[in-house]
Amino acid sequence: MAQYSLGEAIQQFLRQSRMKSDIQALQIEELWEKLMGKTIARYTDSIKIANRTLFITTNVAPLKQELLYQKEKIKLRVNEALGTNDIQEVVIQ
């Protein structure tokens, strides 16, 4: 039987767990202001992940438009912050 550090065991569990996307969404919420700036963070209502898609919700029309233009940049920043390539698409709602 192979030996794992606690961190490695947790990472392996999360890779196989259904909770992975929920935990990643929480990580993104914590980093959102740093990744996107104070104004965007202030007017972002929610962040969710489902099926490798990041869903960003805001009720501010000009912000929605700005985020639509930045979808690829958001995907790259989020994947870099998470240290993965899990996010394949960004949807602005």
ChimeraX commands (.cxc) that place a marker at each C-alpha (Angstrom):
marker #1 position 0.00,0.00,0.00 radius 0.5
marker #1 position 1.38,3.39,-0.99 radius 0.5
marker #1 position 1.80,6.11,1.58 radius 0.5
marker #1 position 0.32,9.56,0.98 radius 0.5
marker #1 position 0.68,12.77,2.86 radius 0.5
marker #1 position -2.57,14.18,4.23 radius 0.5
marker #1 position -2.55,16.88,1.54 radius 0.5
marker #1 position -2.07,14.31,-1.23 radius 0.5
marker #1 position -4.87,12.15,0.18 radius 0.5
marker #1 position -7.23,15.14,0.30 radius 0.5
marker #1 position -6.33,16.15,-3.26 radius 0.5
marker #1 position -6.95,12.60,-4.49 radius 0.5
marker #1 position -10.28,12.48,-2.68 radius 0.5
marker #1 position -11.36,15.82,-4.17 radius 0.5
marker #1 position -10.41,14.73,-7.70 radius 0.5
marker #1 position -12.79,11.81,-7.35 radius 0.5
marker #1 position -15.48,13.54,-5.31 radius 0.5
marker #1 position -18.73,15.16,-6.42 radius 0.5
marker #1 position -17.88,18.01,-4.06 radius 0.5
marker #1 position -14.94,19.12,-6.19 radius 0.5
marker #1 position -16.85,21.76,-8.17 radius 0.5
marker #1 position -18.45,23.18,-5.01 radius 0.5
marker #1 position -15.08,23.48,-3.33 radius 0.5
marker #1 position -13.55,25.05,-6.44 radius 0.5
marker #1 position -16.43,27.57,-6.57 radius 0.5
marker #1 position -15.68,28.53,-2.96 radius 0.5
marker #1 position -12.00,28.94,-3.80 radius 0.5
marker #1 position -12.88,31.16,-6.74 radius 0.5
marker #1 position -15.23,33.28,-4.61 radius 0.5
marker #1 position -12.40,33.84,-2.12 radius 0.5
marker #1 position -10.01,34.89,-4.92 radius 0.5
marker #1 position -12.57,36.71,-7.10 radius 0.5
marker #1 position -11.67,40.24,-5.95 radius 0.5
marker #1 position -7.97,39.56,-6.44 radius 0.5
marker #1 position -8.58,38.01,-9.88 radius 0.5
marker #1 position -11.07,40.54,-11.26 radius 0.5
marker #1 position -10.89,43.66,-9.10 radius 0.5
marker #1 position -13.06,45.26,-6.41 radius 0.5
marker #1 position -15.78,46.66,-8.66 radius 0.5
marker #1 position -16.47,43.41,-10.48 radius 0.5
marker #1 position -16.36,41.46,-7.22 radius 0.5
marker #1 position -18.80,43.86,-5.56 radius 0.5
marker #1 position -21.44,43.40,-8.26 radius 0.5
marker #1 position -21.01,39.66,-8.82 radius 0.5
marker #1 position -24.03,37.90,-7.29 radius 0.5
marker #1 position -22.88,34.28,-7.46 radius 0.5
marker #1 position -20.24,31.94,-8.81 radius 0.5
marker #1 position -20.98,28.28,-9.51 radius 0.5
marker #1 position -19.29,25.43,-11.35 radius 0.5
marker #1 position -21.10,22.60,-13.13 radius 0.5
marker #1 position -19.74,20.23,-15.76 radius 0.5
marker #1 position -16.46,22.15,-16.11 radius 0.5
marker #1 position -18.39,25.38,-16.76 radius 0.5
marker #1 position -18.03,28.47,-14.58 radius 0.5
marker #1 position -21.33,30.34,-14.15 radius 0.5
marker #1 position -21.05,33.98,-13.11 radius 0.5
marker #1 position -24.25,35.80,-12.16 radius 0.5
marker #1 position -24.73,39.56,-12.00 radius 0.5
marker #1 position -27.74,41.85,-12.37 radius 0.5
marker #1 position -25.69,44.81,-13.61 radius 0.5
marker #1 position -26.10,45.01,-17.40 radius 0.5
marker #1 position -22.87,46.95,-18.17 radius 0.5
marker #1 position -20.90,44.48,-16.04 radius 0.5
marker #1 position -22.49,41.54,-17.88 radius 0.5
marker #1 position -21.36,43.06,-21.16 radius 0.5
marker #1 position -17.82,43.62,-19.86 radius 0.5
marker #1 position -17.61,40.07,-18.54 radius 0.5
marker #1 position -18.81,38.69,-21.88 radius 0.5
marker #1 position -15.81,40.34,-23.54 radius 0.5
marker #1 position -13.47,38.91,-20.89 radius 0.5
marker #1 position -14.66,35.28,-20.87 radius 0.5
marker #1 position -11.41,33.80,-22.16 radius 0.5
marker #1 position -9.35,35.95,-19.79 radius 0.5
marker #1 position -11.55,34.87,-16.87 radius 0.5
marker #1 position -11.14,31.21,-17.79 radius 0.5
marker #1 position -7.36,31.54,-17.94 radius 0.5
marker #1 position -7.11,33.45,-14.65 radius 0.5
marker #1 position -9.39,31.05,-12.79 radius 0.5
marker #1 position -7.59,27.96,-14.08 radius 0.5
marker #1 position -4.27,29.51,-13.15 radius 0.5
marker #1 position -5.50,30.37,-9.65 radius 0.5
marker #1 position -6.84,26.83,-9.16 radius 0.5
marker #1 position -3.73,25.26,-10.63 radius 0.5
marker #1 position -5.83,23.17,-13.02 radius 0.5
marker #1 position -7.46,23.27,-16.42 radius 0.5
marker #1 position -10.84,22.19,-15.07 radius 0.5
marker #1 position -12.79,25.22,-16.31 radius 0.5
marker #1 position -13.49,24.82,-20.01 radius 0.5
marker #1 position -16.24,27.41,-20.48 radius 0.5
marker #1 position -17.50,30.60,-18.82 radius 0.5
marker #1 position -21.17,31.55,-18.87 radius 0.5
marker #1 position -22.32,35.02,-17.81 radius 0.5
marker #1 position -25.87,35.17,-16.49 radius 0.5
marker link #1:1,2 radius 0.2
marker link #1:2,3 radius 0.2
marker link #1:3,4 radius 0.2
marker link #1:4,5 radius 0.2
marker link #1:5,6 radius 0.2
marker link #1:6,7 radius 0.2
marker link #1:7,8 radius 0.2
marker link #1:8,9 radius 0.2
marker link #1:9,10 radius 0.2
marker link #1:10,11 radius 0.2
marker link #1:11,12 radius 0.2
marker link #1:12,13 radius 0.2
marker link #1:13,14 radius 0.2
marker link #1:14,15 radius 0.2
marker link #1:15,16 radius 0.2
marker link #1:16,17 radius 0.2
marker link #1:17,18 radius 0.2
marker link #1:18,19 radius 0.2
marker link #1:19,20 radius 0.2
marker link #1:20,21 radius 0.2
marker link #1:21,22 radius 0.2
marker link #1:22,23 radius 0.2
marker link #1:23,24 radius 0.2
marker link #1:24,25 radius 0.2
marker link #1:25,26 radius 0.2
marker link #1:26,27 radius 0.2
marker link #1:27,28 radius 0.2
marker link #1:28,29 radius 0.2
marker link #1:29,30 radius 0.2
marker link #1:30,31 radius 0.2
marker link #1:31,32 radius 0.2
marker link #1:32,33 radius 0.2
marker link #1:33,34 radius 0.2
marker link #1:34,35 radius 0.2
marker link #1:35,36 radius 0.2
marker link #1:36,37 radius 0.2
marker link #1:37,38 radius 0.2
marker link #1:38,39 radius 0.2
marker link #1:39,40 radius 0.2
marker link #1:40,41 radius 0.2
marker link #1:41,42 radius 0.2
marker link #1:42,43 radius 0.2
marker link #1:43,44 radius 0.2
marker link #1:44,45 radius 0.2
marker link #1:45,46 radius 0.2
marker link #1:46,47 radius 0.2
marker link #1:47,48 radius 0.2
marker link #1:48,49 radius 0.2
marker link #1:49,50 radius 0.2
marker link #1:50,51 radius 0.2
marker link #1:51,52 radius 0.2
marker link #1:52,53 radius 0.2
marker link #1:53,54 radius 0.2
marker link #1:54,55 radius 0.2
marker link #1:55,56 radius 0.2
marker link #1:56,57 radius 0.2
marker link #1:57,58 radius 0.2
marker link #1:58,59 radius 0.2
marker link #1:59,60 radius 0.2
marker link #1:60,61 radius 0.2
marker link #1:61,62 radius 0.2
marker link #1:62,63 radius 0.2
marker link #1:63,64 radius 0.2
marker link #1:64,65 radius 0.2
marker link #1:65,66 radius 0.2
marker link #1:66,67 radius 0.2
marker link #1:67,68 radius 0.2
marker link #1:68,69 radius 0.2
marker link #1:69,70 radius 0.2
marker link #1:70,71 radius 0.2
marker link #1:71,72 radius 0.2
marker link #1:72,73 radius 0.2
marker link #1:73,74 radius 0.2
marker link #1:74,75 radius 0.2
marker link #1:75,76 radius 0.2
marker link #1:76,77 radius 0.2
marker link #1:77,78 radius 0.2
marker link #1:78,79 radius 0.2
marker link #1:79,80 radius 0.2
marker link #1:80,81 radius 0.2
marker link #1:81,82 radius 0.2
marker link #1:82,83 radius 0.2
marker link #1:83,84 radius 0.2
marker link #1:84,85 radius 0.2
marker link #1:85,86 radius 0.2
marker link #1:86,87 radius 0.2
marker link #1:87,88 radius 0.2
marker link #1:88,89 radius 0.2
marker link #1:89,90 radius 0.2
marker link #1:90,91 radius 0.2
marker link #1:91,92 radius 0.2
marker link #1:92,93 radius 0.2
view
